[in-house]
Amino acid sequence: MSRRKRLSKGIRKYLRKEKARIRLEIHNMADQKKRIEELIMQIGKK
């Protein structure tokens, strides 16, 4: 059974704010989902 590595508090706060910003600025649901997935991929590479 593998455990996921937990992100630091600062990164989680950053993700929450960026996701909220994306949801406010972009009204197309498909585009929102795509942008959020890109954001998560960028964070995962670090």
N, C-alpha and C positions, 0 to 999 in steps of 0.2 A: 504494500500500500504506500503510494508516494504522496507526499505533502507538497502543496504549492508553496513557492517562496512568496512571502508576504512583502508587499511594497512598503516603502517607508511612509511615514505620516505626511511628509512634505510632498511626495510624489502623488499620493492619494488625493491630497487637497488640490494640487495642480490639475489632476485629471478631472476632478469634480467640477472645478471652475471652467475648464476648457470645454467639457461636455455641455455645461449650461450655456456657455457662449455660443457654441455651435447650434444648439437647439433654438436659441433666440434669433440668430442671424439667418439660418437656413430653414425654410418652411417645407421643402420637399423631403418626405420621410426617407426615401431611398438614398438621397444625397447625404442626409444626416447620418444615416447608418454607415455609409461609406467613409465619411470624414472621421467618425468616431473610431472605426476600425483602423484607419490609417494612424490616428493619434496613438492608439494602443500599441500598434506595431512599432512606432517610433520609440515609445517608452520601453518596450520589451527588448529592443536592440541595445539599449544603454547598459 
